[in-house]
Structure formats: C-alpha cells, structure tokens
Amino acid sequence: MKENNYKNLILDFSDIYQDEKDKRFEFIDCRDIPGTDMYCTEYAKDVLNKRLKSYPPRGIHFIDSGNYHYMTKFFVEKINTPFSLVLFDFHNDMQRPLLGNLTSCGSWARELIDGNEYLQQLILIGPEEKTIEAADIKNRKKLIGISIEDIEAKAYMPILENKFNSSYPIYISIDKDVLSEQYARTNWNQGTMSLKILEELIEGFFEHTKVIGVDVCGENSKTEPILSELNDEKINRSTDEKLYDFIERLVKGDYRYGKGENLCYDS
C-alpha cells in the first residue's frame, strides 16, 4: 500500500477520545463544530467537508458514537466508482428525518441508497427482521437484509451467495450497537451479535471482494455516572482495539482462509 493512499482517522465530536491520541491515527477534533449531534446542519456539513477535504475514504476511521454515524456518508461520497456499502447496525438508519431535510444519524443510509448514483448494493446486517422491513426507501432492490434472526439461524450464507455482487468494491461501516452488551456499551439499544461472529462476517467480505475502507462508531455517552462511564469505556476500548488489530491484519492479507492477497484500499 502506498503511504499516501490511505489514512487511519479518529473523529472526536463528544470528547470521547481525548485521552486516546495515537500515532496509528490522525486525530481530527470536531468538538468545536455546532450542529452535529444526531443531526448535521448545513453549516456543520460545510465545515466537515472542508476539514475532511484532503482525506480519502481509504483507511480505518473511528467516528465517535452512533449520533454521528452519518459521517459514513461523508466518506463514501468521496467514492466516484460503482461500489457497495456493508452496514453492520442494529438499526436501519433509513428513516425520514424529523427536522426538515437535515441529514441525521437515522436517515443518512436512506439518503445514500436513494440518492447515490455509484451505490450498487447496501448490505444491512444485524437488525431485527421487522427493522429491515421498515426501511423507508424507494430503491429497495439495492437493499440486501441479513437480520439477527438470520444470523442466529445460521441462514445468512445463502442470502449472501445468492444476492451479494462481489464484483464491486465495498466500504464497511460498523456501529457497535449491533453487538451485545458483553462487547460494547452504546447510547442506543443494542443487538445480540458476538464479536466473533462480527469478525467472521468482516473476514468473509475481505476474502471475496476489494475493500475501500472501514469506519467504526458506537461509543457511549460521557453523561453517565463516573463508575458506569469508566466500566463502559473499558469495554468499548477493548473492542475498538480488537477490531482495529483484526482489520489491520486483514488489510495486510493475514486470513485464516483464502489466498491472503492484499485487497484493501484498491479502488
């Protein structure tokens, strides 16, 4: 990989990462930008686009809590070739925004699937079946849903084999609220997936297609009582580290299965 071809980033909106500056990442302080919490105002969008102008979608990006999951949209809008989005989330993030046409943490994926000409498929993994069915979108033919019920029944492989088009490169977005509370503590209701299953699914995509980049959100709020906050942060940091190390190994082609080729950041 060329050194200038990717950037590992930390985007801090809520002061959640202030003690975690790390040479592996470039740190982008977003705490000074108003109008970012859950909804992204036009002013905030302009500032964020300017701040991220020089950064490619290629890399591993940590983007704070699920309140800021709409940042995935900022990264994939930099992709100017046909691609697919693999979204691990306990929610569908495809609802109509409640405040006018403002992009929100609950509507950004809807905007992408209905409005991004380069997006070929959106593979949504981890919500309940009823949540997938409730996705408020026009381009339903682009949506591949794998519910938590499918995962628990081990029925997800036939879905991917029959519907997933591996000829397009993918961008992977992970909201840790897809995980059970054993592995993550978020500020939203959560699913029941284990970290092992999440990693197996991620590895499967790395084996079968090119991966442009990965982002991770799902931190908890800093408004909890101090003892709860410290415990939750400990759990989240452990999972963040494990996910980062695991994805880095995949980037370098260290698979348990497959050819071990470097597939990442090749778009």
Beta strands, then each sheet from edge to edge (+ up, - down):
strand 1: 9-12
strand 2: 26-29
strand 3: 39-40
strand 4: 60-62
strand 5: 83-88
strand 6: 103-104
strand 7: 119-125
strand 8: 143-146
strand 9: 170-175
strand 10: 211-217
sheet 1: 2+ 1+ 4+ 10+ 9+ 5+ 7+ 8+
sheet 2: 3+ 6-
end
